[in-house]
């Protein structure tokens, strides 16, 4: 019997993540969906199964690396192979952007959710991706909104602003995309970041008080292309502004900044055994 391809999507109980999960369900994929609410996960799972998918659920607060690590470990126990990881879940600018929020370890919440969660999931699940006969792909949902990072203030204590923190964290995610792509290239797994659409009507956007300028459907197609297009099969370590390979903020091209960011992230996660040997050695 032909194996169903398998995708893992974070933040799949609403917005873009849920729409993507539906797209893969109707294609007959096995869909592993992540969320932080049991009832919502159960509801999405039931809908996806009606659409033709087989489903695995995964619960974690993306701002808590220990929870993300446990979720990844459960996925490694339940799945034998992964073809795609889509890191879609994110923490936005917040209802009150002047309020600096932190996780239980004291890490600023945007960096914890938007960088550290993909950092853990991608490394912990890379072994499953290497087993894919389709060529494993990681797609990090980034943003055209990017702000330079102060490597001496990665937890953003000075002059805090939630929207700027979000933009910094998305640039950090692109930086990690570049580094991880080099580490995983020998195994044939690609890693790219994509800006799907500008100001989609998501819960995150509503909480931040912005007016939507695009639809969820506008965001679905660029991510699907990053996952499915054979022309992108050999493309890795790149930032796509929707359908076009583009240059991110120039700071993403600074290896010194990327190195300091990677060391900070690894220290905050604190479990180097899940890292690829190349990244462990780079510390």
C-alpha contacts under 8 A as a table, 3 or more apart, distances in Angstrom:
res1	aa1	res2	aa2	distance
4	X	28	X	6.96
4	X	29	X	5.35
4	X	30	X	5.95
5	X	29	X	5.21
5	X	30	X	6.08
5	X	82	X	7.44
5	X	83	X	6.17
6	X	29	X	5.72
6	X	30	X	4.62
6	X	31	X	5.83
6	X	32	X	7.37
6	X	81	X	7.29
6	X	82	X	5.27
6	X	83	X	5.36
6	X	84	X	6.59
7	X	24	X	7.87
7	X	29	X	7.25
7	X	30	X	6.48
7	X	31	X	5.18
7	X	32	X	6.04
7	X	82	X	6.29
7	X	83	X	5.92
7	X	84	X	4.64
7	X	85	X	5.78
7	X	86	X	7.48
8	X	31	X	6.07
8	X	32	X	4.51
8	X	33	X	5.93
8	X	34	X	7.60
8	X	82	X	7.56
8	X	84	X	6.29
8	X	85	X	4.82
8	X	86	X	6.14
9	X	12	X	5.93
9	X	17	X	6.49
9	X	20	X	7.98
9	X	21	X	7.06
9	X	31	X	7.58
9	X	32	X	6.33
9	X	33	X	5.24
9	X	34	X	6.15
9	X	85	X	6.11
9	X	86	X	4.80
9	X	87	X	6.15
9	X	88	X	6.64
10	X	17	X	6.73
10	X	33	X	6.22
10	X	34	X	4.62
10	X	35	X	6.64
10	X	86	X	6.47
10	X	87	X	5.30
10	X	88	X	5.23
10	X	89	X	5.09
11	X	14	X	6.89
11	X	17	X	5.41
11	X	18	X	7.47
11	X	33	X	7.49
11	X	34	X	5.54
11	X	35	X	5.26
11	X	87	X	7.80
11	X	88	X	5.72
11	X	89	X	4.04
11	X	90	X	7.44
12	X	15	X	7.49
12	X	16	X	7.45
12	X	17	X	4.02
12	X	18	X	4.36
12	X	19	X	7.84
12	X	20	X	7.76
12	X	21	X	6.58
12	X	33	X	5.52
12	X	34	X	5.60
12	X	35	X	6.11
12	X	44	X	7.93
12	X	88	X	7.80
12	X	89	X	7.56
13	X	17	X	6.69
13	X	18	X	5.23
13	X	33	X	7.70
13	X	34	X	7.34
13	X	35	X	5.93
13	X	40	X	6.07
13	X	41	X	6.16
13	X	44	X	6.16
14	X	17	X	6.09
14	X	18	X	4.86
14	X	19	X	7.59
14	X	202	X	7.78
14	X	203	X	7.96
15	X	18	X	5.54
15	X	19	X	6.40
15	X	201	X	7.55
15	X	202	X	5.31
15	X	203	X	7.26
15	X	216	X	6.71
16	X	19	X	5.11
16	X	20	X	6.10
16	X	88	X	7.58
16	X	202	X	7.49
16	X	216	X	5.77
16	X	217	X	7.99
16	X	219	X	6.86
16	X	220	X	6.63
17	X	20	X	5.13
17	X	21	X	6.15
17	X	88	X	6.10
17	X	89	X	7.40
18	X	21	X	5.03
18	X	22	X	6.33
18	X	44	X	7.66
19	X	22	X	5.19
19	X	23	X	6.40
19	X	216	X	7.47
19	X	217	X	7.79
19	X	220	X	7.03
20	X	23	X	5.03
20	X	24	X	6.43
20	X	220	X	6.24
20	X	224	X	7.71
21	X	24	X	5.29
21	X	25	X	6.10
21	X	31	X	6.68
21	X	33	X	7.42
21	X	48	X	7.37
22	X	25	X	4.89
22	X	26	X	6.28
22	X	48	X	6.18
22	X	51	X	7.29
23	X	26	X	5.58
23	X	27	X	6.61
24	X	27	X	5.06
24	X	28	X	6.53
24	X	29	X	5.52
24	X	30	X	7.87
24	X	31	X	7.00
24	X	53	X	7.62
25	X	28	X	5.15
25	X	29	X	5.49
25	X	30	X	7.19
25	X	31	X	6.75
25	X	48	X	5.68
25	X	49	X	7.40
25	X	51	X	5.72
25	X	52	X	5.55
25	X	53	X	4.45
25	X	54	X	7.78
26	X	29	X	7.56
26	X	51	X	5.40
26	X	52	X	5.66
26	X	53	X	6.86
27	X	52	X	7.58
27	X	53	X	7.85
28	X	52	X	5.48
28	X	53	X	5.18
28	X	54	X	7.82
29	X	52	X	7.93
29	X	53	X	5.56
29	X	54	X	6.98
30	X	53	X	5.49
30	X	54	X	4.73
30	X	55	X	5.72
30	X	56	X	7.77
31	X	53	X	6.47
31	X	54	X	6.27
31	X	55	X	4.96
31	X	56	X	6.38
32	X	55	X	5.59
32	X	56	X	4.43
32	X	57	X	5.60
32	X	58	X	7.08
33	X	41	X	7.46
33	X	45	X	7.72
33	X	55	X	7.33
33	X	56	X	6.28
33	X	57	X	5.01
33	X	58	X	5.99
34	X	41	X	7.34
34	X	57	X	5.95
34	X	58	X	4.56
34	X	59	X	5.63
34	X	60	X	7.29
35	X	38	X	7.71
35	X	40	X	7.63
35	X	41	X	6.19
35	X	57	X	7.96
35	X	58	X	6.50
35	X	59	X	5.17
35	X	60	X	6.35
35	X	61	X	7.66
36	X	41	X	7.80
36	X	59	X	5.05
36	X	60	X	5.14
36	X	61	X	5.59
37	X	40	X	5.44
37	X	41	X	6.17
37	X	59	X	7.03
38	X	41	X	5.12
38	X	42	X	6.16
38	X	59	X	7.24
39	X	42	X	5.15
39	X	43	X	6.22
40	X	43	X	5.06
40	X	44	X	6.17
41	X	44	X	5.21
41	X	45	X	6.03
41	X	57	X	6.60
41	X	59	X	7.99
42	X	45	X	5.08
42	X	46	X	6.22
42	X	57	X	7.88
43	X	46	X	5.27
43	X	47	X	6.39
44	X	47	X	5.12
44	X	48	X	6.14
45	X	48	X	5.17
45	X	49	X	6.15
45	X	55	X	6.09
45	X	56	X	7.67
45	X	57	X	7.27
46	X	49	X	5.21
46	X	50	X	6.35
47	X	50	X	5.15
47	X	51	X	6.34
48	X	51	X	4.89
48	X	52	X	6.44
48	X	53	X	5.52
48	X	54	X	7.51
48	X	55	X	7.24
49	X	52	X	5.12
49	X	53	X	4.72
49	X	54	X	5.77
49	X	55	X	6.75
50	X	53	X	7.27
58	X	71	X	6.04
58	X	74	X	7.96
58	X	75	X	7.48
59	X	71	X	6.45
60	X	64	X	7.79
60	X	67	X	5.33
60	X	68	X	5.65
60	X	71	X	6.31
61	X	64	X	5.67
61	X	67	X	6.33
61	X	68	X	6.92
62	X	65	X	6.86
62	X	67	X	7.37
62	X	68	X	6.10
62	X	89	X	7.60
62	X	90	X	7.83
62	X	112	X	7.22
62	X	113	X	4.86
62	X	114	X	7.90
62	X	117	X	5.45
63	X	103	X	6.08
63	X	109	X	5.87
63	X	110	X	7.68
63	X	112	X	4.80
63	X	113	X	4.21
63	X	114	X	7.99
63	X	116	X	7.70
63	X	117	X	6.86
64	X	67	X	5.46
64	X	68	X	6.43
64	X	103	X	6.34
64	X	104	X	7.10
64	X	112	X	6.99
64	X	113	X	7.51
64	X	117	X	7.76
65	X	68	X	4.93
65	X	69	X	5.99
65	X	112	X	7.42
65	X	116	X	6.75
65	X	117	X	6.27
65	X	120	X	7.30
65	X	269	X	6.00
66	X	69	X	5.06
66	X	70	X	6.27
66	X	269	X	7.69
67	X	70	X	5.15
67	X	71	X	6.18
68	X	71	X	5.06
68	X	72	X	6.17
68	X	117	X	6.26
68	X	120	X	6.92
68	X	121	X	7.00
69	X	72	X	5.10
69	X	73	X	6.18
69	X	120	X	6.41
69	X	121	X	7.17
69	X	124	X	7.59
70	X	73	X	4.99
70	X	74	X	6.25
71	X	74	X	5.16
71	X	75	X	6.33
72	X	75	X	5.06
72	X	76	X	6.23
72	X	120	X	7.90
72	X	121	X	5.99
72	X	124	X	6.21
72	X	125	X	6.74
73	X	76	X	5.06
73	X	77	X	6.34
73	X	124	X	7.42
74	X	77	X	5.05
74	X	78	X	6.20
75	X	78	X	5.04
75	X	79	X	5.78
76	X	79	X	5.54
76	X	80	X	7.18
76	X	125	X	6.84
76	X	128	X	7.29
77	X	80	X	7.76
79	X	82	X	7.30
79	X	128	X	7.81
80	X	128	X	6.55
81	X	128	X	4.58
81	X	129	X	6.27
81	X	131	X	5.71
81	X	132	X	6.11
82	X	85	X	7.52
82	X	125	X	7.86
82	X	128	X	5.04
82	X	129	X	4.74
82	X	130	X	7.94
82	X	131	X	7.15
82	X	132	X	6.08
82	X	136	X	7.09
83	X	128	X	7.81
83	X	129	X	5.53
83	X	131	X	7.99
83	X	132	X	5.20
83	X	133	X	7.83
83	X	134	X	6.59
83	X	135	X	6.87
83	X	136	X	4.73
83	X	137	X	6.36
84	X	129	X	6.98
84	X	136	X	5.75
84	X	137	X	4.84
84	X	138	X	5.72
84	X	139	X	7.63
84	X	227	X	7.09
85	X	122	X	7.49
85	X	137	X	6.50
85	X	138	X	4.79
85	X	139	X	6.21
86	X	138	X	6.05
86	X	139	X	4.85
86	X	140	X	5.94
86	X	141	X	7.20
87	X	118	X	6.09
87	X	138	X	7.79
87	X	139	X	6.33
87	X	140	X	4.85
87	X	141	X	5.86
88	X	140	X	6.69
88	X	141	X	5.20
89	X	113	X	7.83
89	X	114	X	7.48
90	X	110	X	7.74
90	X	113	X	5.97
90	X	114	X	5.28
90	X	204	X	7.90
91	X	94	X	7.70
91	X	109	X	7.25
91	X	110	X	5.49
91	X	113	X	5.91
91	X	114	X	6.36
91	X	166	X	7.27
91	X	204	X	6.97
92	X	110	X	7.06
92	X	162	X	7.57
92	X	163	X	7.13
92	X	166	X	5.94
92	X	204	X	5.31
92	X	205	X	7.00
92	X	207	X	7.83
92	X	208	X	6.79
93	X	96	X	7.79
93	X	97	X	5.76
93	X	110	X	7.91
93	X	161	X	7.93
93	X	162	X	4.34
93	X	163	X	4.22
93	X	164	X	7.57
93	X	165	X	7.12
93	X	166	X	5.71
93	X	204	X	7.78
93	X	207	X	7.95
93	X	208	X	5.56
94	X	97	X	5.32
94	X	162	X	6.17
94	X	163	X	7.55
94	X	204	X	7.65
94	X	207	X	6.05
94	X	208	X	5.15
95	X	207	X	5.07
95	X	208	X	5.10
95	X	209	X	7.17
96	X	99	X	5.66
96	X	162	X	7.62
96	X	208	X	7.63
97	X	100	X	7.45
97	X	161	X	5.41
97	X	162	X	4.17
97	X	163	X	6.34
97	X	208	X	7.71
98	X	160	X	6.53
98	X	161	X	5.30
98	X	162	X	6.25
99	X	160	X	7.80
99	X	161	X	7.51
99	X	162	X	7.14
100	X	108	X	7.13
100	X	160	X	6.58
100	X	161	X	7.40
100	X	162	X	6.92
101	X	108	X	5.87
101	X	109	X	5.55
102	X	105	X	7.50
102	X	106	X	5.09
102	X	107	X	5.11
102	X	108	X	4.32
102	X	109	X	4.72
103	X	106	X	5.24
103	X	107	X	5.45
103	X	108	X	6.54
103	X	109	X	5.76
103	X	112	X	7.41
104	X	107	X	7.47
107	X	111	X	7.37
107	X	112	X	6.25
107	X	155	X	6.13
107	X	268	X	7.97
108	X	111	X	5.75
108	X	112	X	6.16
108	X	155	X	5.23
108	X	156	X	6.98
109	X	112	X	4.86
109	X	113	X	5.93
110	X	113	X	5.28
110	X	114	X	5.61
110	X	115	X	7.63
110	X	162	X	7.97
110	X	165	X	6.21
110	X	166	X	5.65
110	X	169	X	6.09
111	X	114	X	5.37
111	X	115	X	5.20
111	X	116	X	6.51
111	X	155	X	7.47
111	X	165	X	7.50
111	X	166	X	7.62
111	X	168	X	7.90
111	X	169	X	5.06
111	X	172	X	8.00
112	X	115	X	5.79
112	X	116	X	4.85
112	X	117	X	6.50
113	X	116	X	5.94
113	X	117	X	5.38
113	X	118	X	7.93
114	X	117	X	6.31
114	X	118	X	6.91
114	X	166	X	7.87
114	X	169	X	5.85
114	X	170	X	6.62
114	X	173	X	6.89
115	X	118	X	5.71
115	X	119	X	6.00
115	X	169	X	6.09
115	X	170	X	7.32
115	X	172	X	6.41
115	X	173	X	5.22
115	X	265	X	7.99
116	X	119	X	4.74
116	X	120	X	6.15
116	X	265	X	6.35
116	X	269	X	7.14
117	X	120	X	5.31
117	X	121	X	6.15
118	X	121	X	5.01
118	X	122	X	5.66
118	X	140	X	7.61
118	X	173	X	7.91
119	X	122	X	5.63
119	X	123	X	6.39
119	X	176	X	7.49
119	X	265	X	7.67
120	X	123	X	5.44
120	X	124	X	5.88
120	X	269	X	7.39
120	X	274	X	7.93
121	X	124	X	5.22
121	X	125	X	5.85
122	X	125	X	5.40
122	X	126	X	5.82
122	X	138	X	7.38
123	X	126	X	5.19
123	X	274	X	6.15
123	X	275	X	5.35
123	X	276	X	6.60
124	X	127	X	7.27
124	X	274	X	5.18
124	X	275	X	6.79
125	X	128	X	5.46
125	X	129	X	6.52
126	X	129	X	4.95
126	X	130	X	6.17
126	X	184	X	7.89
127	X	130	X	5.15
127	X	131	X	6.83
128	X	131	X	5.41
128	X	132	X	7.16
129	X	132	X	5.43
129	X	135	X	7.70
129	X	136	X	4.78
129	X	137	X	7.26
129	X	189	X	6.80
130	X	135	X	7.48
130	X	136	X	6.11
130	X	187	X	6.01
130	X	188	X	7.08
130	X	189	X	6.35
131	X	136	X	7.67
132	X	135	X	5.51
132	X	136	X	5.47
133	X	136	X	7.69
135	X	188	X	6.11
135	X	189	X	5.94
135	X	190	X	7.73
135	X	233	X	7.58
136	X	188	X	6.93
136	X	189	X	4.59
136	X	190	X	6.43
137	X	189	X	5.54
137	X	190	X	4.86
137	X	191	X	6.02
137	X	227	X	6.64
138	X	189	X	7.48
138	X	190	X	6.08
138	X	191	X	4.64
138	X	192	X	6.39
138	X	227	X	7.89
139	X	191	X	6.00
139	X	192	X	5.19
139	X	193	X	5.64
139	X	194	X	7.04
139	X	223	X	7.50
139	X	226	X	6.82
139	X	227	X	6.95
140	X	173	X	7.46
140	X	174	X	7.90
140	X	177	X	7.47
140	X	191	X	7.58
140	X	192	X	6.20
140	X	193	X	4.51
140	X	194	X	6.33
141	X	193	X	5.73
141	X	194	X	5.19
141	X	195	X	6.17
141	X	196	X	7.13
141	X	223	X	7.80
142	X	170	X	5.44
142	X	171	X	7.64
142	X	173	X	6.89
142	X	174	X	6.89
142	X	193	X	5.70
142	X	194	X	5.37
142	X	195	X	5.10
142	X	196	X	7.78
143	X	146	X	6.75
143	X	167	X	7.61
143	X	170	X	6.13
143	X	171	X	7.92
143	X	194	X	7.01
143	X	195	X	4.50
143	X	196	X	7.42
144	X	195	X	5.78
144	X	198	X	7.77
144	X	241	X	6.87
144	X	248	X	7.78
145	X	167	X	5.36
145	X	170	X	7.51
146	X	167	X	4.33
146	X	168	X	5.80
146	X	169	X	7.93
146	X	170	X	6.13
146	X	171	X	5.20
146	X	248	X	7.88
146	X	249	X	6.55
147	X	164	X	6.47
147	X	167	X	5.01
147	X	168	X	4.69
147	X	171	X	6.56
147	X	249	X	7.53
148	X	168	X	5.97
148	X	171	X	7.25
148	X	249	X	7.46
148	X	251	X	6.52
149	X	154	X	7.00
149	X	168	X	5.71
149	X	171	X	7.81
149	X	172	X	7.61
149	X	251	X	7.95
150	X	153	X	5.25
150	X	154	X	6.04
150	X	156	X	7.93
151	X	154	X	5.42
151	X	257	X	6.81
151	X	260	X	6.93
151	X	261	X	7.05
153	X	156	X	5.14
153	X	157	X	6.52
153	X	158	X	7.32
154	X	261	X	7.94
156	X	159	X	7.61
156	X	160	X	6.12
156	X	165	X	7.26
157	X	160	X	6.12
160	X	164	X	7.80
160	X	165	X	7.42
161	X	164	X	5.36
161	X	165	X	6.07
162	X	165	X	4.89
162	X	166	X	6.18
163	X	166	X	5.03
163	X	167	X	6.31
164	X	167	X	5.01
164	X	168	X	6.08
165	X	168	X	5.04
165	X	169	X	6.11
166	X	169	X	5.11
166	X	170	X	6.29
167	X	170	X	5.18
167	X	171	X	6.37
168	X	171	X	5.19
168	X	172	X	6.18
169	X	172	X	4.86
169	X	173	X	6.20
170	X	173	X	4.95
170	X	174	X	6.40
171	X	174	X	5.05
171	X	175	X	6.27
171	X	248	X	7.77
171	X	249	X	7.25
171	X	252	X	6.96
172	X	175	X	4.96
172	X	176	X	6.29
172	X	252	X	7.74
172	X	261	X	7.51
173	X	176	X	5.12
173	X	177	X	6.16
173	X	193	X	7.90
174	X	177	X	4.85
174	X	178	X	6.47
174	X	193	X	6.10
174	X	239	X	7.00
174	X	248	X	7.72
174	X	252	X	6.88
175	X	178	X	5.27
175	X	179	X	6.56
175	X	252	X	5.14
175	X	253	X	7.73
175	X	258	X	5.95
176	X	179	X	5.05
176	X	180	X	5.87
176	X	258	X	7.21
176	X	262	X	7.21
177	X	180	X	5.33
177	X	181	X	5.94
177	X	191	X	5.99
177	X	192	X	6.04
177	X	193	X	6.52
177	X	237	X	5.65
177	X	238	X	7.48
178	X	181	X	5.37
178	X	182	X	6.80
178	X	191	X	7.70
178	X	192	X	7.81
178	X	236	X	7.96
178	X	237	X	4.39
178	X	238	X	6.81
179	X	182	X	5.55
179	X	183	X	6.69
179	X	237	X	7.44
179	X	258	X	7.55
180	X	183	X	5.01
180	X	184	X	6.14
180	X	191	X	6.98
180	X	237	X	7.63
180	X	279	X	7.87
181	X	184	X	5.32
181	X	185	X	5.82
181	X	189	X	7.67
181	X	190	X	6.03
181	X	191	X	5.04
181	X	192	X	7.59
181	X	236	X	5.93
181	X	237	X	4.96
182	X	185	X	5.33
182	X	186	X	7.94
182	X	237	X	7.26
183	X	186	X	7.19
183	X	276	X	7.16
183	X	278	X	5.79
183	X	279	X	6.78
184	X	187	X	5.64
184	X	188	X	6.72
184	X	189	X	5.57
184	X	190	X	6.98
184	X	276	X	7.94
185	X	188	X	5.02
185	X	189	X	5.64
185	X	190	X	6.41
185	X	236	X	7.90
186	X	189	X	7.69
190	X	233	X	7.63
190	X	234	X	7.28
190	X	235	X	6.86
190	X	236	X	4.90
190	X	237	X	7.31
191	X	236	X	5.16
191	X	237	X	5.54
191	X	238	X	7.63
192	X	226	X	7.70
192	X	235	X	7.78
192	X	236	X	5.53
192	X	237	X	5.17
192	X	238	X	5.13
192	X	239	X	6.10
192	X	240	X	7.58
193	X	237	X	7.62
193	X	238	X	6.31
193	X	239	X	4.80
193	X	240	X	6.17
194	X	222	X	7.39
194	X	223	X	6.85
194	X	226	X	7.58
194	X	239	X	5.68
194	X	240	X	4.56
194	X	241	X	5.98
194	X	242	X	6.20
195	X	198	X	7.90
195	X	222	X	7.85
195	X	239	X	7.76
195	X	240	X	6.17
195	X	241	X	4.98
195	X	242	X	5.27
196	X	218	X	7.31
196	X	219	X	4.43
196	X	220	X	6.99
196	X	221	X	7.75
196	X	222	X	5.44
196	X	223	X	6.29
196	X	241	X	7.03
196	X	242	X	4.91
197	X	200	X	6.49
197	X	214	X	6.52
197	X	215	X	7.98
197	X	218	X	6.07
197	X	219	X	4.86
197	X	242	X	6.50
198	X	213	X	6.41
198	X	214	X	6.03
199	X	205	X	6.89
199	X	210	X	7.54
199	X	211	X	7.26
199	X	212	X	4.98
199	X	213	X	5.31
199	X	214	X	5.85
200	X	205	X	7.13
200	X	212	X	5.34
200	X	213	X	6.30
200	X	214	X	4.85
200	X	215	X	5.26
200	X	216	X	5.74
200	X	218	X	7.99
200	X	219	X	7.36
201	X	205	X	6.25
201	X	206	X	6.95
201	X	211	X	7.89
201	X	212	X	5.15
201	X	213	X	7.81
201	X	214	X	7.10
201	X	215	X	6.33
201	X	216	X	6.68
202	X	205	X	5.18
202	X	206	X	6.34
202	X	216	X	7.85
203	X	206	X	5.10
203	X	207	X	6.11
204	X	207	X	5.25
204	X	208	X	6.38
205	X	208	X	5.13
205	X	209	X	6.44
205	X	210	X	5.78
205	X	211	X	7.67
205	X	212	X	7.48
206	X	209	X	5.14
206	X	210	X	6.12
206	X	211	X	7.49
207	X	210	X	7.92
212	X	215	X	7.64
214	X	218	X	6.27
214	X	219	X	7.92
215	X	218	X	5.12
215	X	219	X	6.90
216	X	219	X	5.22
216	X	220	X	6.42
217	X	220	X	5.06
217	X	221	X	6.92
218	X	221	X	6.37
218	X	222	X	7.78
219	X	222	X	6.05
219	X	223	X	6.88
219	X	242	X	7.90
220	X	223	X	5.51
220	X	224	X	6.17
221	X	224	X	5.02
221	X	225	X	6.08
222	X	225	X	5.13
222	X	226	X	6.32
222	X	242	X	5.06
222	X	243	X	5.58
223	X	226	X	5.05
223	X	227	X	6.32
223	X	242	X	7.79
224	X	227	X	5.03
224	X	228	X	5.86
224	X	229	X	7.75
225	X	228	X	5.19
225	X	229	X	5.01
225	X	243	X	7.54
226	X	229	X	6.20
226	X	232	X	6.83
229	X	232	X	5.61
229	X	233	X	7.02
230	X	233	X	5.02
231	X	234	X	7.42
232	X	235	X	4.98
235	X	238	X	7.14
238	X	245	X	6.74
238	X	246	X	7.64
239	X	245	X	5.86
239	X	246	X	5.76
239	X	247	X	6.55
239	X	248	X	6.35
240	X	243	X	6.13
240	X	244	X	5.22
240	X	245	X	4.32
240	X	246	X	5.50
241	X	244	X	5.29
241	X	245	X	6.25
241	X	246	X	5.91
247	X	250	X	7.50
248	X	252	X	6.56
249	X	252	X	5.87
250	X	253	X	5.63
250	X	254	X	7.42
251	X	254	X	5.32
251	X	257	X	7.40
252	X	255	X	7.80
252	X	257	X	7.79
252	X	258	X	7.10
254	X	257	X	5.51
254	X	258	X	6.36
255	X	258	X	4.96
255	X	259	X	5.97
256	X	259	X	5.13
256	X	260	X	6.38
257	X	260	X	5.26
257	X	261	X	6.13
258	X	261	X	5.05
258	X	262	X	6.05
259	X	262	X	5.10
259	X	263	X	6.25
260	X	263	X	5.19
260	X	264	X	6.19
261	X	264	X	5.09
261	X	265	X	6.12
262	X	265	X	5.09
262	X	266	X	6.07
263	X	266	X	5.16
263	X	267	X	6.09
263	X	283	X	6.16
264	X	267	X	5.17
264	X	268	X	6.22
265	X	268	X	5.11
265	X	269	X	6.17
266	X	269	X	5.14
266	X	270	X	5.90
266	X	271	X	7.45
266	X	272	X	6.99
267	X	270	X	5.01
269	X	272	X	7.97
271	X	274	X	6.43
271	X	275	X	7.86
272	X	275	X	5.27
272	X	280	X	6.49
275	X	279	X	6.30
275	X	280	X	6.06
276	X	279	X	5.47
276	X	280	X	6.30
277	X	280	X	5.06
277	X	281	X	6.03
278	X	281	X	5.22
278	X	282	X	6.30
279	X	282	X	5.01
279	X	283	X	6.83
280	X	283	X	5.66
